[in-house]
Amino acid sequence: MQEMAIGKQQVPVLGMGTWHMGVGNSGQYQQELASLEYGLNHGLNVIDTAEMYGEGASERLVGDAISKHDRSKIYLISKFYPANAAAADLRNALTNSLQRLGTDYLDLYLLHWRGEVPLSETMSTLQDLQREGLIRDYGVSNFDTADLAEALAVTGGAGIHANEILYNLTARGSEFDLLAANEQAGVATIGYSPFGSGDGKSIVLPASLRELAASKGITEHQLMLAWTIRSGQVLSIPKAGNAKHMAENIAAAAITFTLDELALINKYFPAPDKKTPLAVI
């Protein structure tokens, strides 16, 4: 599987998302737990979660999943609410997340989206938490080019190593300038919701692309996921609620496209030709 850098750490370009996980009945919980464990046992070591997901339920699920594995081999990402971005609140939020996850550090801690707390306070606090060993790296989420530039310029901003954004076939606006801005600043791009399902509406492929998937012997979801990681410079974090879907996601990492196939995809889901506001779910 291709790898990319987040700070000084190399990670696979495919990870495991956990939005809407950990909040179902006991049977669903066990399925989700098995899905994460399947991923960990088959080459995926990146798990993305957040205090917002089920108000901590997702973090508790992840904590259960990683408890049977070597923590040093897992790359764990969580995110905090903008309302918790002030110094004291941020420390408290991190303490709570670490407790739910059953770990004493995060590999990456992200501001979930920009709020009212000054970026200078948030970034300098994250820098302090990094120095204390509570987080290895930190970054932002849902930051467009202007917000990213502002964050990079404040005290502690130079330590930003990731920007998690919506990225899929129907959300390509970041390709106009944000992906390049991330790369130039040494900020890794993490793409969430590769199937467009975060708001309950999955991407619908036209007949020609459904036929393309069938001709390649892959599912429509595998086509969409493989497309998001085609460059090797975006870490995609799809959710898989059971082991079968997790296995399909893992298999998608080996899918490649010809130039003609990419041109066909671009025909129906074109790249941006002008600046558009960053799409967010």
Secondary structure, 3 states (H helix, E strand, C coil): CCEEEECCEEEECECEECCCCCCCCHHHHHHHHHHHHHHHHCCCCEEECCCCHHHHHHHHHHHHHHCCCCHHHCEEEEEECHHHCCHHHHHHHHHHHHHHHCCCCEEEEEECCCCCCCHHHHHHHHHHHHHCCCEEEEEEECCCHHHHHHHHHCCCHHHEEEEEEECECCECHHHCCHHHHHHHCCCEEEEECCCCCCCCCCCCCCHHHHHHHHHHCCCHHHHHHHHHCCCCCEEECCECCCHHHHHHHHHHCCCCCCHHHHHHHHHHCCCCCCCCCCCCC
